Amino acid sequence: MINEGYKAMLGGKSVIRELSEYATRRGAEIGYENVFDFSLGNPSVPAPDDFTRTMVDLYEHGDPVAIHGYSPSLGIPSVCATIAELLNRRFGVPYEAHHIFPTTGAAGALSHAMRAVTKPGDEIITFAPYFPEYQPYVAGTGAKLTVVPADTANFQINFDAFEAALNANVQAVLINTPNNPSGAVYSAETLTRLSAILAAKQTEYGHDIFLISDEPYREIVFDGGEQPYPARFYSNTLTCYSFSKSLSLPGERIGYVAVNPRATDADLLVAMMGQISRGTGHNCPPSSIQLGVAKVIDETSDLSVYETNMNLLYDALTSLGFEVVRPGGTFYIFPKALESDATAFCLKAKEYDLILVPSDSFGVTGHFRMAYCVDTEKVKRSIPALERFVREQYGR
Ligand SMILES: Cc1ncc(COP(=O)(O)O)c(C=O)c1O
């Protein structure tokens, strides 16, 4: 018999994917250049030339058996050592190779981190607005996801609501900074307060509470700023990283979990993740890509275009009277819609070939997300469409 649970999920497909598919269909009708598709978080800048050269060199001169062979189930040791050394150098956390677990992107990292520190029936807390895929990621582990309502004033953490949600069944707290969809960068103050609350609750409940920190946008921070490193603030942190956005490699499916060496059972967790892989099937990410990213570990794509696009949109949106928190990073902006029904707002925008994502699936009402990982030229051309939409539909 087929699995009724997965069958039921067919009725609730990703809104973002559906909008993106609509944009592609509309593009076939009127030319994709005329569709202002702000739906999908697919990087718009190429991977660094050094990455391409590294891969060409690897394929031309490397040992084909090793390059195309299975990687060890805990990752290629030299790759893990390179990542550990980078994190140590950048953030002053003393990782060693055996604290690093290469994965298939951040999605793979999260699925291993969650399973390592929860069991079915446990509770994981996250904060709105959140990446909608957290729902299926957590559902797949058998744990329950509790969403703390947003602090819509600045998209940091609503601490009163967080403290009210905490209970002894919570084994993990899942954060994402810089944040998809709000673009917020959690401040050192936010991380200090979060970590103090978690430390106190660990003592009160008599068990560990792990912080699972999802950081695929770590490198995309604006105004010359930096994302304070969450694992520096809290020992029981599992950092989930991805090269999808920083190196523009989402299709290569490569990331890692970094287990804070100060965490409880830090020396066991990566080995446990190796066991988890046997069940999830997300084992042994491609050897060639592990070797490739390790060679360019200090590089990123040219990410500056995202800041350019953010400034263009932020200025346009604020001058049109939108309420919007200025993003500190990522390639998303999350303004308040001009009516309380975000879906109705986005449906109206579609008439102007503006593809915006309503906020409901991010756990917040009355907002919309724009993913501005698109050509700057297109962002500029979208502004008159945005102006016409707002004028004709809302008289502004
Ligand atoms: C917040 C967040 N977490 C995780 C992921 C998954 O990343 P990956 O494609 O590297 O698996 C994404 C992808 O967009 C994301 O935005």
The ligand as a Gaussian input file, in Angstrom:
#p B3LYP/6-31G(d) Opt

LIG

0 1
 C       17.358000      29.036000       5.419000
 C       17.697000      27.915000       4.520000
 N       18.092000      26.762000       5.065000
 C       18.422000      25.704000       4.303000
 C       18.361000      25.787000       2.926000
 C       18.741000      24.585000       2.111000
 O       20.003000      24.819000       1.576000
 P       20.710000      23.785000       0.597000
 O       20.165000      24.076000      -0.764000
 O       22.146000      24.077000       0.691000
 O       20.348000      22.426000       1.046000
 C       17.961000      26.978000       2.311000
 C       17.857000      27.058000       0.859000
 O       17.392000      28.004000       0.275000
 C       17.620000      28.071000       3.132000
 O       17.225000      29.242000       2.631000

